[in-house]
Structure formats: structure tokens, C-alpha cells
Amino acid sequence: MVPEHNRIYCGDFFGFCNKIEDQSIDLIISDGPYGVTQNDWDRIPSIQEFNLELIKTFSAKLKEGGTLYLFGKPDCLDFIDYRPYLNLKSKIIWYQPSRLAQGRRGYTNNYDIIGYFIKGKKPRCFNLESIRVSQLVELEHRRRCENVPSVTNGQYGKTRFNKNGKNPGDVWGDIKQLTYKSKELVSRQALNTIQKPEKLIERLVLASSNPGDMVLDPFSGVGTCPVVCKRYKRNFMAFEMQPAFVEAANDRLDKLDQGQTAIDFLYGM
Ligand SMILES: C[S@@+](CC[C@H](N)C(=O)[O-])C[C@H]1O[C@@H](n2cnc3c(N)ncnc32)[C@H](O)[C@@H]1O
């Protein structure tokens, strides 16, 4: 039986994935094992081999032009050949300057990788207009740039700043990690290794899917991706092995209908 849409299944994704129809998915957001923590689900002997198997599986499930975002640490794709399955368009760096930097023997890692893959050459969609970010340049600098001619296709033209903002690029420092004070945090247990900020997942969903599209979230945690999908009218198929997280995720989905945030829910407001 094909998994139902807009539902979070409680169990091991690998037990379900054969039931998902091939070439039926527009977008996959894979925020699963990183291979770095002591959590049972994160103890992976080789994260690169694990990710290669994921990429093979996801490639079969994606429609032509579909997108995969694969989360991991900087080495998560090293020395594996994903090219027969998907095209890596960018390695997005999610920069987290506020991460505690306590290493003494080397440079502390303060970013995650989000591998942006496409099945085939051209993405089905890339909705830049939905994800523009502010220019962050001073007006004076902007005027100076706009008055300097630049060469485009052999023609002289002027640099134009889009009034709606710029492309976010591939280093994202504008989205903060959740802290224990964040309103959307579901529980302290979900801090750090589990829950992602809605803003981060929103950028991925808005850029690479359209309303009515099917989004697969194989490692759903406390349901950030399903919440974003529901808010923006995308369909989803989600899987999570920890029953308490599925429950928290379903609560978030219910509260969304009532326009409440997680914190309102926790404090019974
Ligand atoms: C990084 S968290 C995902 C967090 C999620 N993006 C959110 O914002 O809540 C990874 C999750 O994957 C789950 N997980 C790991 N392996 C799994 C598997 N084989 N099947 C289903 N869930 C799995 C873990 O229990 C964990 O909750």
C-alpha cells in the first residue's frame, strides 16, 4: 500500500521506502543521521556510504527535475560518486556563528552542509522570487554600484539592485539555530541535534516546490518540514522512528490549524 499523503508514519523509513512509488516525488528534504552524535539513530559506520545509498534510493523516487536537499557535516559527501544518480548543484553552507566554539586542537566546525541535488539537468522549479533576502548594502554603496557600467553579454549595462532583495547565495548566515529561548522549540530534548528552524526549511520548500507538490521527509524529527508543507499547501509524506517525536509533530500540525505556536501549546495558552 502506498503511504498516505499528509501523514507522519511512525517507524523506520527504510521499512517503508519500497512502498513509495518511483518518480512520484517533487522534493525531498533529508535531515537524517549526520554520524556525529551518540544517539542510537546517528551511529553510522560510514556516513558517506550511508548517504550514497540514500542518494540512490531518492533518485528512484524523484520525478525528473525533482530536488533533494541532504543535510550533513562538511565531509558528508566526500569520496563518493553520486553522479550516476543525481547532479550536485550546490553545497549550501548553513553558517551558525553562535555555535559554542570550544575546540582546542583545531578549528571548531560551525556550519552544516545542505547538498542541493537535482535529478537531471534542470530543476522542475526554483522560485527565486519567494526566497530573496535583503541586500545588506548601504544605500550609498548601492548608488555607487548602480552608476558603474558593467559588461553583460558584451553589452554595457548598469548593475541593478532588485528592490525585492537578492539571491540568498550558498552561504546562509541569516538563519539562526534554535536556542532554548526560541518560541518554536518543541522541547529541550529537540534542541541542537533534532529540531531545525522553520525559516530554514521554509527556504528549501518555497524555492524547490509549488503548492500541491509532493514533499518527502524521511527523517521527520518533531515535524518541521510537515508543518512548513501544511502552511504553504504542499503535500507531504513523512517518517520518524521515535513515537514521542511523532506525537510532538502531530501536535504542531494540529496547532497550526488554530494558529498557535509551540510555546503557546506547551504553556497551555
Ligand atoms: C536531525 S533529526 C530531524 C529533525 C527535523 N528536521 C526537525 O526539524 O524536527 C533526525 C531524525 O531522524 C530520525 N531517524 C533516524 N533514522 C531514522 C530512520 N531510519 N527512520 C525514521 N526516522 C529516523 C531520528 O529519530 C531523528 O528524530
The ligand as a MOL file (V3000), in Angstrom:
LIG
                    3D

  0  0  0     0  0            999 V3000
M  V30 BEGIN CTAB
M  V30 COUNTS 27 29 0 0 0
M  V30 BEGIN ATOM
M  V30 1 C 18.0320 15.6590 12.6330 0
M  V30 2 S 16.5830 14.8970 13.1320 0 CHG=1
M  V30 3 C 15.3760 15.6000 12.0490 0
M  V30 4 C 14.8130 16.8730 12.5810 0
M  V30 5 C 13.7320 17.5160 11.7820 0
M  V30 6 N 14.2400 18.0940 10.5720 0
M  V30 7 C 13.0470 18.5660 12.6250 0
M  V30 8 O 13.2280 19.7680 12.3690 0
M  V30 9 O 12.3900 18.1780 13.5940 0 CHG=-1
M  V30 10 C 16.7330 13.2780 12.5230 0
M  V30 11 C 15.6070 12.3740 12.9220 0
M  V30 12 O 15.6790 11.1990 12.1380 0
M  V30 13 C 15.1420 10.1270 12.8900 0
M  V30 14 N 15.6090 8.9070 12.2260 0
M  V30 15 C 16.8780 8.4820 12.0990 0
M  V30 16 N 16.9260 7.3340 11.3640 0
M  V30 17 C 15.6460 7.0540 11.0070 0
M  V30 18 C 15.0410 6.0470 10.2170 0
M  V30 19 N 15.7730 5.0560 9.6700 0
M  V30 20 N 13.7110 6.0710 10.0280 0
M  V30 21 C 12.9470 7.0560 10.5830 0
M  V30 22 N 13.4650 8.0480 11.3540 0
M  V30 23 C 14.7960 8.0590 11.5490 0
M  V30 24 C 15.6650 10.3810 14.2850 0
M  V30 25 O 14.8550 9.7600 15.2590 0
M  V30 26 C 15.6200 11.9040 14.3710 0
M  V30 27 O 14.4530 12.3380 15.0040 0
M  V30 END ATOM
M  V30 BEGIN BOND
M  V30 1 1 1 2
M  V30 2 1 2 3
M  V30 3 1 2 10
M  V30 4 1 3 4
M  V30 5 1 4 5
M  V30 6 1 5 6
M  V30 7 1 5 7
M  V30 8 2 7 8
M  V30 9 1 7 9
M  V30 10 1 10 11
M  V30 11 1 11 12
M  V30 12 1 11 26
M  V30 13 1 12 13
M  V30 14 1 13 14
M  V30 15 1 13 24
M  V30 16 1 14 15
M  V30 17 1 14 23
M  V30 18 2 15 16
M  V30 19 1 16 17
M  V30 20 1 17 18
M  V30 21 2 17 23
M  V30 22 1 18 19
M  V30 23 2 18 20
M  V30 24 1 20 21
M  V30 25 2 21 22
M  V30 26 1 22 23
M  V30 27 1 24 25
M  V30 28 1 24 26
M  V30 29 1 26 27
M  V30 END BOND
M  V30 END CTAB
M  END
